[in-house]
Amino acid sequence: MDFSGYATDLVLGGSPGDLFRRFSSKLAERWPAYLQNGADHRSFDFGAIVLDPEGDRGESEVATFSRDLAMEDFWEEQGYALGADGEGPFAVFYKPFRQFSVKVDRGVEVGTGADWHDSFILVPEGFHVSLVTPEDPSSDPFSGWVRDVLIQSVW
């Protein structure tokens, strides 16, 4: 099977277990009995999701998400794709991010009107997330919903 899907990358503070715990409750509003890593999410131990600070920073862990067993089977055959109902499986790859500062090389306006050009964002400890959805979240409603729910789960 060829690689498919669309990756959205984020760098987050905190712990992946906390993120997935918040994400799980939001995802369950749409998919009440969804599967995480092929098993019923209601039996998943989010406290077990920890990053080894001494672990290999090049290797990602993965959490996979599908609505049900039929979608799991669809995933095996079609990869990251939308089904006839406009929904599809997705995954979150995550690994430690231990870079003290990140240089911003272009200006970005935020709510305060601040110019971030040549600024540094200090990130002493966190994790890198790569969300892989069936389609580009900026043009596909389902993939956009998944991205938005993940971002809302940061808080």
QUIKAQUI-V989943 format. One record per run of one state. SS is the DSSP state (alpha for helix, beta for strand, coil for the rest). FROM is the first residue (numbers start at 1). TO is the last residue. If there is no record, write none. Layout:
ss->SS from->FROM to->TO
ss->SS from->FROM to->TO
This chain:
ss->coil from->1 to->5
ss->beta from->6 to->12
ss->coil from->13 to->15
ss->alpha from->16 to->30
ss->coil from->31 to->34
ss->beta from->35 to->36
ss->coil from->37 to->38
ss->beta from->39 to->40
ss->alpha from->41 to->43
ss->coil from->44 to->45
ss->alpha from->46 to->48
ss->coil from->49 to->60
ss->beta from->61 to->66
ss->coil from->67 to->68
ss->alpha from->69 to->78
ss->coil from->79 to->89
ss->beta from->90 to->97
ss->coil from->98 to->100
ss->beta from->101 to->103
ss->coil from->104 to->108
ss->beta from->109 to->109
ss->coil from->110 to->114
ss->beta from->115 to->115
ss->coil from->116 to->119
ss->beta from->120 to->122
ss->coil from->123 to->125
ss->beta from->126 to->133
ss->coil from->134 to->140
ss->alpha from->141 to->152
ss->coil from->153 to->155
